[in-house]
Amino acid sequence: MSETSKLQLADAMMTGMTLAYHAQERPDNMAVITKFGERTFAELNARANQLARVFRAAGLQPDDGVAMLLVNRPEFVETYYACMRAGFRVTPINWHLTGDNASYIVGNCEAKAFIADIRCAQPAIDALNDNQSQLKVALSVGGVLEGFDDYEDVVSAQDGSNIDNPEIGGQMLYTSGTTGRPKGVYRKRSPAALPGAAPTDNNPASTAQAQSAARSAAAAAYNADTDRALCTGPAYHAAPLAFNIIAPLAAGVGTVLMDKWDPEETLELIEKYDITHTHMVATMFHRLLALPEATRNKYELSKLRFVLHGAAPCPVHVKQSMMDWLGPVIFEYYAATEGGGGFFITAEEWLAKPGSVGKAPPAADNKILDDDGNEVPTGEVGTIYFRAPEVKFEYYKDTEKTANSYRGDYFTLGDMGYFDEDGFLFLTGRSAETIISGGVNIYPQETDDVLLKHPAIADCCTVGVPNEEWGEEVKSVIMVKPGVTADSQLADELIAFAREHLPAFKAPRTIDFVDDLPRLPSGKIQRRVVREPYWAGRARQI
């Protein structure tokens, strides 16, 4: 199979073109298992067709936006695949967001349809009220929400047979911007990605995507007759969506969706459902290893043969301990939601190269550059750049942020690292401001903006500092106003204040007080300089 054909196959998998096939070949096999209900492949396929007909009947056209604010339940998967087979652009919303961010995303992604969960009632109602004029469909799941039609009533009234003229859809996930507002990662649909299209894509990064996907799929080695996946994280997040839902379902393998992650429940589910595949983040490894040995040993985990992790670096000793416990079944990736050729490392490769995040496919053409844009020698640290796919991503409606992410045909996430003599990548730090705690991106400016509303604060700078379990934790460094006493009582008050206005994971866990903050001549705080002392003496800076 040519590399272009592999890419087209990966696109077909991503967009759910295989779902109808599995519904025909294994209709009674379980596709989705959750605390909110189950779906066989036949049922999931039919429900996706029904919802696609609802959208089409309301007048939605290809590339129109569909937003969903849903927890890990069957309707999330139904909505995703309805969009994938009818040509719509789906945006799952982080239901941990507070304030008006959910409403902002519904408006910003230009959603014509909005599916919301009863468990997210208030932000859902606010989003509906704020965007009423642009929405053609508003459905509530799990109960009645003011202004919404009932999902079950509307969907069940439609025909579940395969829709006519299916069209490949796409997804637009949102990542928070450093200025506080989430940004949509958007990529225009490419005709070359459509099944049967002429092989016109000669872009190295696109070829690398195919190679990377093929290598990951080969390592996973799914078997539709025996395997089952476990989704450990929220489905709105890129990694659980890709690795715990899309990939197994595309292979005809069912998936169990956890409502909320818990270490012992994870072991219980692995044993109960004979789980063979899952995706985790480093924090989960920490918490699993923290379980008493007797607890860990009482569950049968021998069927588990593919544990993929990424999203945040994992300390070498933690990953080694997981290998000692589970065996050489842990695989790792380093990639970007924005695209480009990703890095992948098998368990055996990692044991030979502890700490590496892998090697990119030969066609990836990724680079490590210095501040002047020159490639650095082997073993020297620089900024990591990915070769952009031919169909480049853009931050939706943010041309400045898009432009700042590229250097010619390459883009960066701001991570730093080096290649060893064999081409394996080792991460060392981050030049960007993003804090990654437990695999979740936190943008410190958003925390700063909230804290600066407190009357005691003159200025502040939020940074990520080392945390053995989470990788990084949020710390705010504060300058108080004249006459204010900087003490532990004020620190507790500021943390509580932040938690009133932000999700807990974005609020500082600790606060330090200083007399001044380092600044550029322009007056801008040098966040990197504030961060450095907390990481002094460490080999890794993330």
N, C-alpha and C positions, 0 to 999 in steps of 0.2 A: 504493500500500500504506500502511495506517495505521501510526502509530508503534508501536502495540501489536503489530500483525502483524509488523513488523520485529523487535521484541524476541522474539516467539515464534520467528521464523525463526532469529535468532541463537542462541536456546536450543537449537533443533533441531540446528543446526550443532555447537554446543558438545558436545552429548550424543551425537553420532554417529548421529543418525537418518538421515543421508544416506549412511552407509557401505554399507548394503544396496543402495541405489540405484546407487551407483557400481560395486558388485560385479556388478550386473546389466548396466549399460550399458557398462562397460569392464573386464570381468573379468580380462583378461590384462595390463592396464597395471600397471606396478610402483608399489606403494603405499609400501613401506618398503625402504630399502637400508641395510645396516649391515655391519660386519666380521664380525658373528655370523650373518649370513643375510639373506635377502630375502623379501618377501611381495608377491604381486600383490593387487589389490583383492579378488578372489574368495577368495584364501587368507586374507587378513586378516579378511574378513567371516566365513568359516567358523570360523576359530580363535576369534574372539570369541564366536561362538555356542557352540562346544564348551566354552569356559571358563565361560560363563554357566550352562550346564547342570551343570557340576561344582559351581558355587556353589549353585545351586538344589537339586541333589540332596543337598547337605550340610545343607540346611535354612536357608540364608541368606534373610532377608526384606528387602523394600525398606527402604532407609536403613541397613541393616547396614553396618559398616565393613569395608573391604578395604585392607590395607596392602601396599605393595610396596617392596622394597629392591633395585632393579634398575638396572643401567647402561643406556646407550643401545643397546638391542637390540630385536628384533621383539617379544619377549614383554612388554616394557614397554607397547607400543602395544596388543597383544592384551588385556592385563589392563585397561588403561584403558577400551577400548571394550566389553569384556564388562560392566564395571560400569555404563557409561553406558546400555546398552540393557536392562539387567535391574534397574535401580533401586537399585544399591548406591552407597555413599559411599566413593570411592577416595582414599587418601592415599599419594602417592609420598613416600618418605623420602630425605632428603639422605644419600647414601652417603659423604660426606666427614665426617660426624659421628663423634666418638670417644666413649669412655666408654660409659655406659649410655643415651645419648640415643635411639638407635634403639629399644631395648627400651622406653623410656619412651613413645615415640610409639605403638608398637604397642598398648601398654596403654591409653594416654590416649585414643586414637581409638576404643577399644572394638572393635578389629578382630576379626572372626569368621573371616577368611581372611588368610593371610600368604604372599606370593610373594617368594622371596629368591634372590639371585644367588650363584653359587659364588665370585665375586670378592669378595663381602662375607661370607665364611664365618663368621668369629668373631662379629661383631655379630649376624648372622642367627641363629646357634645360641643365643647368649645371649638374644636377644629371644624365641625360641621357648620356651626353658626358663623364662623369667620370666613368660610369658603363656600357658602350656600350657592352663590351665583354661578360658580364654575362646575359644580357637581351635578351629574346626571343620575347617579346611583349612589345611595347610601344605605348600607345593610348592617344590622347589628347581629352579633353572634353570641349565643349563650344566654340571651334574655332580651328584654325590651329596653331600648334606649330612645329618649325623646328625639323625635325628628327622623329616626331611622325606620326603614322597613325591616321586617324580620327575615333574616338570611334563609332560614329553613323553609319558610312559607314561599318565598320568592323562587329559590333555587329548585325545590322539589316539584314545582309546577312545570318545569321545562323538560324537554326530551333529552335523554341521556345518551343517545347514539352519537357516534363520532360526527363532528361538525363538518360541513362542506367547506372547501377551500381553506384548510388550515394554513396559518402563516406564523413564521417564527417570531416570537416576541423577544423581549430583553428585560434586563433588570437594571435599576439605577439605585444603588445603595448610597446612603448618606454617611459622610464622615465629618465630624465637627471641624470647623475652621478655627485657626488660631485667634481669630477676632471674635469668636463666640458662636456664630451662627453655623449650623450644619451645612455641608456642601455636598451636592449630588455628584457622584462620579458617573459621567455620561459618556457613552460611546455610540456613535451612529451605527445603525445596522449596515453591514456590508453585504452586497449582493453575492460576493464570493462565499459567504457563509451559508447560503441556502443550499439545501440538498440538490444535487444535479447541476449546480452552477459550474461554469468553466473554471479551471484552476488558474486563476490570474494572480494570486497572492505570492510574491516572491520575497516578501519582507522577512529578514532573518528572525526578528522577534516573534512573528506569528508562527514561523516554523518551530521556533524554540518552545512556544506554548504547546504545540502539538506534541513535540518530543517529551516535554515535561509531563503533560497529561498522560501520555502513553506509558512513561516510566512509572508514574504513581499508580496507574491502573494495573500495570504488570505486577507491581509489588503487592497491591491489594488482592489480586487474583480472586475476584468475587466468584462465588458459585451460587447460582440462584436456587439450587435445590437444598442447600445445607446452611447457608450463611444468614446472618442477621446483624444489623448495625444498631448502635446506641447513640442517640443525639444527646450530648451532655450539656450543651449550651443553648442560649436563646436562638431561635431560628432566624431572627432578624439579622444576626451577625453573619458576616460573609463566610467565615470558616465553617461553623456548624451547618449553614445552609448548603455550602458546596460539598463538604466531605461527609456529613452525616445524613443528608437528605437527597441531594441531587445525584451524587455518584452511586450510592447503593441502589436507589430506585431505578436509575438508568440501566443497572445491571440485573434488574429483576429481584433485588434483595430488599426485604422489608426493613423498616427502621422503627425503633422504639424511641419516642420523644419524652425526655424527662421534663416535668413541670418546673422543678427547681433542683439545682444540683446539690447533692449530698453525698459525702464519700462512702458511707456504708450502704446507702441505697444503690449507689453505682455498682457495688459488688453484688448486692442482692439481684439486681436486674441482669447483670452479666450471667450469673448462675441460672436464674429463672428462665431467661429467653435464649440461652446458649449463644450469647453475643460473641461474634467473631471479629467485628470491626468497630472502632470508635475513634473519635478525635477529642483531644484534651488540650488544656493549656498547662503551663508549668505550675501554676498555683494548685491545680487539681492534684498534680503529682505530690506536692508538699503535703496536702491534707490527707491523701490516701496513705502516705508513708507515716503520718502522725497517728493513724489508727493503732490501737494496741495490736501486737503481733497475733494474739489469740483471735481477734476479730478478723484480721486479714486472712488468717489460715483456715477459718471455718467455711469459706466459700470456695466452690469449685470453679476455677477460672481457666481450665485447660483448653477450652475451645477458642479463647481469645488469641488471635494470631497477628493482628494488625492494629496498632495504636499509633495514630498519627498525631503529631503535635507541632505547634508553631505559634504565631501571633506575638510571642514574647520569648526572650532568651530563657533557657533553662540551665541553672548551675550544673556543672559537670558532675558533682557528687550526687545530686538529686537524680539525674538521669541514670547514672550508674547504679544507684540503689533500686530504681525501677526495673532496670535490666536484670539485676540480681534476683529480684522477686518474680518477675513475669517471664523472664527469658529474653532472648534477642528478638522482640516483637515490636520494638518502638522505632518509628520512622519520623523524620523531621523534614519540614519544608521552610523555605524563606522566600516569600513572594509578595506581590503587591496587588491589592484590589484593582488598582489602576491598569494592570496588565504587565506585559513584558515577560521575559524568560525567567522562570523561577528556579530556585535552588532546591535540591532534594538529596537526602542522605539516608541510606538504609541502616539498619541496626549494625550490620557487620562493618560497614564503612565507618560508622561513628566510633565503634570500639577501636578501630585503627587510628582514627583522627578525633579523639575526644574534644568536644567543644566546638567542632565545626558544624555549620548549618548546611553543608553540602556543596555539591558541584553543579554548575549550570549545564544545560544541554549544549552540545558543541555549537549550535547555531545561534545561541543566545546573544553573543556579542555584548555582554555586560562589561562594565569598566569600573575601575577605581581611580579617581582623579584627585589632584591636589587643588588648592584654592584658585589656581590660575588655569585650570582645565586641562592640565597635563596628566597623562597616565603615570602612576607611581610604580616603582619597581616591585617585584615580588617581595613579600614580607613587610612592605611599608604601608602604614595606615593612611587612608584617604576616604573620600566620600564615594559611596556606592551609587552607580548609575545603571539603570536598566535601559536596554534598547527598546524604544516604544514600538508597539504593533503598528502595522500600516494604517489601521483605523484607530487613530490616537484617541485617548480619553480626553475629556475636558471636565473641568469643574463647572457644573451647570450654572449658567448665568454669572460666571465669575471669570472673566477673561484675564484679569490681572493675576489671580492665583494660578490659573492654568499656565500662563506664560512664564511665571516665576519657577514653575516646577520642571521646565524643560531646559536642556542645553543642547540645542540642535535637535537631533533625532533621539536624544536620550532624556530620561527624567530621573529624579531622585526623590526619595522619601526623607532624606536627611540623615540616613544611617551611615555609620563609618565602620570600616573594617579593612582586612587585608587578605590577599590570596597567598597560600603557601606554594611551595615549589610544584605541587601536583594539581594546582588549580582549585583547591578546596577553600571555601570562604570562611573566615572567622570574624564575627562581629565584635567590635570593641567599644562603640559608643554611639551617640546620636548628636548631630549638630543641630537638628531641628528641636523645637521646644516641646514636642509631644511627650507626655508621660504615659508609659504603658504599665498598668497595674493589673495583674491577673489576666493579661491578654486583652484588656480593654483600653482603648485610646482615651486619654484625658488631656484636654487642651487648657493649659494653665491660665491663659488670659481670661477664660470664662470664670474661673474661680476668683481671679484678681478682681474682675468687674463686680462680683457680688460683694466681696470683702470691702471694697472701697466705698460701698454705701454705708458702712458702719461709721458712726460719728467719731469713734476713737482713733480711726486710722488716717494717717497722713499719706502713706504710700505702702505698697506691698509687692512682693514678687513670689509667686508660687513655683515650686520646682519638684522634681521627682528625686527622692533619696532612697538609698538601699533598703530593701526589705527582703529577708531571707525567703519568706513564703510567697510574696506577691511580685517579686522582682523589683518593683519600685512602689513607694507609697507617697502620698501627697503631703508636702510640707509647705507652709506659707511663712515667709520671712517678712516681718512687719516693722514699719516705722510708725510710732504713735504720734499723735498731735501733742504740742506743748501742754504740760499740766496733767497729762494722762499717765497713770501709773501702769507700767508694763509688768504684770505679774501673772502667776498661774491662774488666778481668778479671771483676769481679762482673757487669757488664752482659751480657757474653757468657754467663756461667753462668745468669743469669736468663732470657735468651732461649732457651737450650737447655732449661732447666727447663720453660718454658711449652710448647715444642714437644713435650715428652714427654707432656703431658697435654691438648693441644689440637691441632686441625688447624693446619697451618702458617699458613694465611691468617688465623687468629684470634690468633696469637702476635705479640707486638711485634717490629717490625723494628729499632727503636731504643729506647733507654732514656735518660732524663734523670734525674739525681738532684737532689733539692731538700731544703732543711732543714725546710720546712713546706708544707702544702697549704691553699688557701683553703677556709673552711668557713662554713656557716650557723650561727646561734646554737645550732641543734639538734645541731651537730657533723657534719652531713652535708657531704661534700666538694662544692664547686661545680664540677662538671665543665666547665660552660660557661666559667667564669673560667680554668680550667687551659688550656682549648683556645684561648682568644682570642689570646694572644701569637703563636702559630704561624701565625695567619691574618692578622695585622696588615698593613694596607696593600694587601690584596687586595680587588678589587671583589666577588668571590664567596667565600662562606664554606663551600662544599661542592664 
